[in-house]
């Protein structure tokens, strides 16, 4: 485990609309919403996931490899004021995330194949991504699109999110395409509940979440959306 990184616990669940409404109502009386939400209590997230020529991130996830990482560019509310290139790292049962801001011009250069925009000696993550691009042919693969409703709690540094309307951009990898057509990636209006915390999850939050009644699952949005790009019948994602 890298000591410079802050690792957290992460639990994921699929919940039905009824389960969502029950849990959300309880949380509203216990903890606050994230300050970045809009008038509806939500914000929109669009991520562009990258993978290498061997689809390592995809196959490591499907193969249950314990320690792994994946790269993505993320924007919020379909705007370009905040653009981050992120690396999400899984080590044992914990996760960490490192990120670097991009300007719109840097993003556009990267998407045009001008990867020298990533060569910043004082920004290690961008240098690492440049190395992955040049040595392992890391390339954009799929857009993952959803609406997030977040709650936060200072005790245990807990962050609880409901990710709704998961959609994929299929073969379009242009984050800022105003005509991007997305398709629904989950059936039955399922919502992904994510619970992140540091050392402990307060008992009153556990009670509100009714975690004992939910089945923890591997809910990788990247894998869920990649299944729509299958080109061979044996690619069972």
C-alpha positions as CSV (number, residue, x, y, z in Angstrom):
1,X,0.0,0.0,0.0
2,X,1.4,3.4,-0.9
3,X,1.7,5.5,2.3
4,X,1.1,8.8,0.4
5,X,-2.4,7.7,-0.6
6,X,-5.5,7.9,1.6
7,X,-7.3,4.5,1.3
8,X,-11.0,4.2,2.2
9,X,-13.5,1.4,2.5
10,X,-16.0,1.2,-0.4
11,X,-19.3,-0.8,-0.4
12,X,-21.6,-1.1,-3.4
13,X,-25.2,-2.3,-3.7
14,X,-27.9,-2.4,-6.3
15,X,-31.1,-1.1,-4.9
16,X,-34.7,-0.9,-6.3
17,X,-36.6,2.4,-6.5
18,X,-38.5,1.4,-3.4
19,X,-35.4,0.6,-1.4
20,X,-33.9,3.9,-2.6
21,X,-36.8,5.9,-1.4
22,X,-36.8,4.2,2.0
23,X,-33.1,4.7,2.6
24,X,-33.0,8.2,1.2
25,X,-35.8,9.4,3.5
26,X,-33.9,8.1,6.5
27,X,-30.6,9.7,5.5
28,X,-32.2,13.1,5.0
29,X,-33.1,13.2,8.7
30,X,-29.6,12.1,9.8
31,X,-26.9,13.6,7.6
32,X,-26.3,16.5,5.2
33,X,-26.2,16.5,1.4
34,X,-23.1,17.4,-0.4
35,X,-22.7,21.2,-0.9
36,X,-22.1,20.8,-4.6
37,X,-25.6,19.5,-5.4
38,X,-28.1,21.6,-7.4
39,X,-31.7,22.5,-6.6
40,X,-32.8,18.9,-7.1
41,X,-30.2,17.6,-4.6
42,X,-28.2,16.0,-7.4
43,X,-25.5,16.6,-10.0
44,X,-24.6,15.0,-13.3
45,X,-21.4,13.0,-13.8
46,X,-19.9,12.0,-17.1
47,X,-16.7,10.0,-17.2
48,X,-14.6,8.7,-20.1
49,X,-12.8,5.5,-19.1
50,X,-9.5,4.5,-20.6
51,X,-8.0,1.0,-21.0
52,X,-4.9,-0.4,-22.7
53,X,-4.5,-2.5,-25.8
54,X,-5.1,-5.7,-23.8
55,X,-8.1,-4.3,-22.0
56,X,-6.3,-4.9,-18.7
57,X,-8.6,-2.9,-16.5
58,X,-11.6,-4.7,-17.8
59,X,-10.2,-8.2,-17.6
60,X,-8.6,-7.7,-14.1
61,X,-12.0,-6.6,-12.8
62,X,-13.8,-9.5,-14.4
63,X,-11.1,-11.9,-13.2
64,X,-11.4,-10.7,-9.6
65,X,-7.8,-9.5,-9.4
66,X,-7.4,-8.0,-6.0
67,X,-5.1,-5.1,-6.7
68,X,-5.8,-3.0,-9.8
69,X,-6.3,0.5,-11.2
70,X,-8.2,2.3,-13.9
71,X,-8.0,5.7,-15.5
72,X,-10.7,8.2,-16.5
73,X,-11.5,11.8,-17.4
74,X,-14.4,13.2,-15.4
75,X,-16.6,16.2,-15.9
76,X,-19.7,17.5,-14.0
77,X,-23.0,18.8,-15.3
78,X,-21.7,18.5,-18.9
79,X,-19.6,21.6,-18.4
80,X,-15.8,22.2,-18.8
81,X,-15.1,24.4,-15.8
82,X,-13.9,21.3,-13.8
83,X,-12.1,18.5,-15.7
84,X,-10.1,15.9,-13.9
85,X,-7.9,13.0,-15.1
86,X,-8.2,10.4,-12.4
87,X,-6.6,7.2,-11.3
88,X,-8.7,4.9,-9.1
89,X,-6.7,2.4,-7.2
90,X,-7.9,-0.8,-5.4
91,X,-5.7,-2.4,-2.8
92,X,-7.1,-5.4,-1.0
93,X,-10.5,-4.2,0.2
94,X,-9.7,-0.5,0.1
95,X,-9.8,2.2,-2.6
96,X,-7.9,5.4,-3.2
97,X,-8.2,8.1,-5.9
98,X,-5.6,10.6,-7.2
99,X,-6.5,13.2,-9.8
100,X,-5.1,16.1,-11.7
101,X,-7.0,19.0,-13.2
102,X,-7.1,19.5,-17.0
103,X,-7.8,22.6,-18.9
104,X,-10.3,22.3,-21.8
105,X,-7.4,22.9,-24.2
106,X,-5.4,20.0,-22.6
107,X,-8.4,17.8,-22.8
108,X,-8.9,18.6,-26.5
109,X,-5.2,18.0,-27.3
110,X,-5.3,14.6,-25.5
111,X,-8.4,13.6,-27.4
112,X,-6.8,14.7,-30.7
113,X,-3.9,12.4,-30.0
114,X,-1.4,15.1,-29.0
115,X,-0.3,13.4,-25.8
116,X,2.6,15.7,-25.2
117,X,0.1,17.8,-23.3
118,X,0.5,15.3,-20.5
119,X,4.2,15.8,-20.1
120,X,4.4,17.8,-16.9
121,X,7.4,16.8,-14.8
122,X,5.9,18.4,-11.7
123,X,2.6,16.4,-12.1
124,X,3.4,12.7,-11.5
125,X,0.0,11.4,-12.3
126,X,0.0,13.1,-15.8
127,X,3.5,11.7,-16.4
128,X,2.3,8.2,-15.4
129,X,-0.7,8.5,-17.8
130,X,1.6,9.7,-20.6
131,X,3.8,6.6,-20.0
132,X,0.7,4.3,-20.1
133,X,-0.4,5.9,-23.3
134,X,2.9,5.6,-25.1
135,X,4.0,2.2,-23.7
136,X,0.8,0.3,-23.2
137,X,-1.4,2.2,-25.7
138,X,-3.9,3.4,-23.1
139,X,-6.8,4.8,-25.0
140,X,-10.4,6.1,-24.4
141,X,-12.9,3.2,-24.4
142,X,-16.4,4.2,-23.2
143,X,-18.4,7.0,-21.7
144,X,-20.2,6.4,-18.4
145,X,-23.0,8.8,-17.6
146,X,-25.3,9.1,-14.6
147,X,-27.0,11.4,-12.0
148,X,-25.6,11.3,-8.5
149,X,-27.4,12.2,-5.2
150,X,-24.7,12.5,-2.5
151,X,-24.8,12.6,1.3
152,X,-21.9,13.2,3.7
153,X,-21.2,12.6,7.4
154,X,-18.2,13.9,9.3
155,X,-18.2,11.0,11.7
156,X,-16.1,8.4,10.0
157,X,-15.8,10.7,7.0
158,X,-18.7,8.9,5.4
159,X,-19.9,9.6,1.9
160,X,-23.1,7.9,0.6
161,X,-24.2,8.3,-3.0
162,X,-27.1,7.1,-5.1
163,X,-26.1,6.8,-8.7
164,X,-29.2,6.9,-11.0
165,X,-30.0,6.6,-14.6
166,X,-26.7,4.8,-15.6
167,X,-26.2,5.2,-19.3
168,X,-23.4,4.7,-21.8
169,X,-22.3,6.6,-24.8
170,X,-21.5,3.4,-26.8
171,X,-18.7,4.1,-29.3
172,X,-18.8,7.9,-28.9
173,X,-15.9,9.1,-26.6
174,X,-16.5,12.8,-27.0
175,X,-17.4,14.0,-23.4
176,X,-18.6,17.4,-24.7
177,X,-20.6,16.3,-27.7
178,X,-23.9,18.2,-27.4
179,X,-25.5,15.5,-29.6
180,X,-24.2,12.6,-27.6
181,X,-26.8,9.8,-27.6
182,X,-26.7,7.6,-24.6
183,X,-28.6,4.4,-23.8
184,X,-29.7,2.9,-20.5
185,X,-27.1,0.5,-19.1
186,X,-29.1,-1.0,-16.2
187,X,-32.5,-2.8,-16.3
188,X,-35.4,-2.4,-13.9
189,X,-34.5,1.2,-12.9
190,X,-31.9,-0.1,-10.5
191,X,-29.8,2.4,-8.6
192,X,-26.2,1.9,-7.4
193,X,-25.8,2.7,-3.8
194,X,-22.1,3.4,-2.8
195,X,-20.9,3.8,0.8
196,X,-17.4,5.1,1.4
197,X,-15.8,5.6,4.8
198,X,-12.5,5.7,6.5
199,X,-12.0,3.6,9.6
200,X,-15.6,3.0,10.8
201,X,-19.2,3.3,9.7
202,X,-21.4,4.8,12.5
203,X,-24.0,2.4,13.9
204,X,-26.9,4.9,13.2
205,X,-25.9,5.1,9.5
206,X,-25.7,1.3,9.3
207,X,-29.2,1.2,10.7
208,X,-30.5,3.8,8.3
209,X,-29.0,1.9,5.3
210,X,-30.4,-1.5,6.4
211,X,-27.2,-3.0,5.1
212,X,-28.1,-6.3,6.6
213,X,-31.0,-6.5,4.1
214,X,-28.9,-5.7,1.0
215,X,-26.4,-7.9,-0.8
216,X,-23.0,-6.3,-1.4
217,X,-22.1,-6.6,-5.1
218,X,-19.4,-5.8,-7.6
219,X,-21.1,-2.8,-9.3
220,X,-18.4,-1.6,-11.7
221,X,-20.0,1.1,-13.9
222,X,-17.1,0.7,-16.4
223,X,-17.7,-3.0,-16.8
224,X,-21.5,-2.6,-17.0
225,X,-21.1,-0.1,-19.8
226,X,-18.3,-2.0,-21.7
227,X,-20.7,-4.9,-22.3
228,X,-22.5,-2.8,-24.9
229,X,-19.3,-2.7,-27.0
230,X,-18.9,-6.5,-27.3
231,X,-17.8,-7.6,-30.7
232,X,-17.6,-11.3,-30.1
233,X,-20.1,-13.7,-28.6
234,X,-17.4,-15.0,-26.1
235,X,-17.0,-11.6,-24.5
236,X,-19.2,-12.3,-21.5
237,X,-19.0,-9.2,-19.4
